[in-house]
Amino acid sequence: MTCPLTDAPRRCPLQLQSVDPDLPHSVRRRLVELGLLDGAEISLDRKTIGGACLICVGTTRYVLDRQTAARLTVAAL
């Protein structure tokens, strides 16, 4: 089952399935720089009141704004 990152369960292993191709090129490029490629293993640590998502990629944590996180599709591992 796949879902947007914003709807994913917290603190469980996830695999990034796809990044919305309609995201601006600069945003997609930055996601690649952060290691957020198709197939990357991540986990959703928590969501903020405003909807931003704190994610873990390996031992590194990043915050994605709600609009970007909603355009990443993930699947539970």
C-alpha positions as CSV (number, residue, x, y, z in Angstrom):
1,M,0.0,0.0,0.0
2,T,1.4,3.4,-0.9
3,C,0.4,6.8,0.5
4,P,1.7,10.4,0.6
5,L,4.5,10.9,3.3
6,T,2.1,13.1,5.2
7,D,-0.3,10.1,5.7
8,A,2.4,7.5,6.6
9,P,2.6,5.9,10.0
10,R,5.2,7.3,12.3
11,R,8.4,5.5,13.3
12,C,8.1,2.6,10.9
13,P,10.4,1.8,8.0
14,L,9.2,3.3,4.7
15,Q,10.5,3.1,1.2
16,L,10.3,6.2,-1.1
17,Q,8.3,5.1,-4.1
18,S,8.2,8.3,-6.1
19,V,8.6,12.1,-6.1
20,D,6.0,14.1,-7.9
21,P,7.5,15.1,-11.2
22,D,5.6,18.4,-11.1
23,L,7.7,19.6,-8.2
24,P,10.1,22.4,-9.2
25,H,13.4,21.2,-10.5
26,S,15.3,23.0,-7.7
27,V,13.2,21.1,-5.1
28,R,13.7,17.7,-6.8
29,R,17.4,18.4,-7.1
30,R,17.6,19.2,-3.4
31,L,15.8,16.1,-2.5
32,V,18.3,14.1,-4.4
33,E,21.1,15.9,-2.6
34,L,19.5,14.8,0.7
35,G,19.4,11.2,-0.5
36,L,15.7,11.1,-1.1
37,L,15.8,9.0,-4.3
38,D,13.2,6.4,-5.4
39,G,13.9,3.3,-3.3
40,A,15.4,5.2,-0.4
41,E,14.6,3.8,3.1
42,I,13.3,6.5,5.4
43,S,11.1,6.8,8.4
44,L,8.7,9.5,9.6
45,D,9.7,10.6,13.1
46,R,7.0,13.2,13.7
47,K,4.7,15.8,12.2
48,T,4.5,19.4,13.4
49,I,1.3,21.3,14.1
50,G,1.7,23.1,10.8
51,G,2.1,19.8,8.9
52,A,5.8,19.7,8.4
53,C,7.4,16.3,8.6
54,L,10.6,15.3,10.5
55,I,12.0,12.4,8.6
56,C,15.1,10.1,9.2
57,V,17.3,9.1,6.3
58,G,19.9,6.7,7.8
59,T,21.2,8.6,10.9
60,T,20.3,12.0,9.5
61,R,17.1,13.9,10.2
62,Y,15.5,16.5,7.9
63,V,12.4,18.6,8.0
64,L,10.2,18.8,4.9
65,D,7.4,21.3,4.6
66,R,3.9,19.9,4.3
67,Q,3.5,20.8,0.6
68,T,6.7,18.9,-0.4
69,A,6.0,16.0,2.0
70,A,2.6,15.5,0.5
71,R,4.1,15.0,-3.0
72,L,6.4,12.2,-1.9
73,T,4.8,8.7,-2.2
74,V,6.0,6.0,0.3
75,A,5.2,2.4,1.1
76,A,5.7,0.6,4.4
77,L,8.5,-2.0,4.4
